[in-house]
């Protein structure tokens, strides 16, 4: 009989072993607390035990997804971007077949019907060596539908095939930049292996990882899930002062699956990312700037 360990380990920062190899062997998230925030052999570090216990409560509600998240972050921290994206996608695929995601699907409210948008999902204009791109599904809050994903891929393939494009500027029409994955399409994949294959051959994140240094993002309003995961790969990210950012995947029994464990982790670090995903909280624009998630704030 296999006895599962507690879903999370909480330790005072001073008691965390120094070796990262110790952390890599832990089959659960490790949360350290205390004034020493330089503890590397922990998955996240908070200032006091109350904050640690609050995160642990959320982890305990989705222990499988939380474990997979920290294992991905531990293993991909030093990998090349494309290999790290492989690991993220395989991990995401495993959770798509998991009990926590199945429970969320069964409990979610039926998504509201949104009429089909008009015009191209992304509107492109070019002036000289610069291309301006506007996400053009404001009625659906520029959600990452299959249509929008394919439009992202086509947009980024311009950088792949046309070296004369020096800068791609991306913004969103309507009240926000993007609320991320379209909830109505969650769970519609034929199987997890096929979903991984799609993320391997039709992935905006993979193209952003290759050509993101030529991309400038202008974010506003809600930037949720892929709505911040993809921009994180850009060479420059600006956001309005009223923007907010959120990674809600843990409560769905998932992890960020649009490149977030790679692109965001390279910007803010794996420990800060793990704590943010555990908390599920909205991050204000000023915090995002302080963390390095965005590079500048605009009016």
ABEGO torsion letter per residue (X at the ends): XBBBBBABBBBBAAABBABAAAAAABABBBBBBEABAABAABABBBABAAAAAAAAAAAAABAAAAAAAAAAAAAAAABBAAAAAAAAAAAAAAAAABAAAAAAAAABBBBBBBBBBBEBABBBBBBEABBBBBBABAAAGGBBBAAAAAAAAAAAAAAAABAABABBBBBBBEABABAEBBAAABGABABAAAAAAAAAABBAAAAAAAAAAABBBBBBEBBBEAAAAAAAABABBBBBAABBBBBAAAAAGBBBAAGAAAAAAAAAEAAAAAAAAAAGBBBBAAAAAAAGABABBBX
